[in-house]
Amino acid sequence: MFQIEADVSIPKGTRPGRRGTTFPFADMGVGHSFLIPFDTSGDEGKKLVDSWRRKVLNARKKFEGTEGYQDFETRTAVLEGGLRVWRTA
């Protein structure tokens, strides 16, 4: 049998099968940035750029729901040596 309990808080940011973001969004101020380093040349580089941009976008969307970060925005740019991500709001 299962015991039913009341007033047990649900931990924030925990859903089965989901991990928190590995990006340092919580530590970033407006204008801060970080680099995701990889070789951006050739077809493989283009695939990696697309893949990392999707990862950043999905993580940002998830992070926007965090208390105090509803207006959190980012911008990305491909630079020599990788993909740079800036916090813009």
Sequence and secondary structure as in RCSB ss.txt:
>XXXX:A:sequence
MFQIEADVSIPKGTRPGRRGTTFPFADMGVGHSFLIPFDTSGDEGKKLVDSWRRKVLNARKKFEGTEGYQDFETR
TAVLEGGLRVWRTA
>XXXX:A:secstr
     SS    TT  TT     S GGG  TT EEEEE    HHHHHHHHHHHHHHHHHHHHHHHTSTT TT  EE
EEEETTEEEEEE  
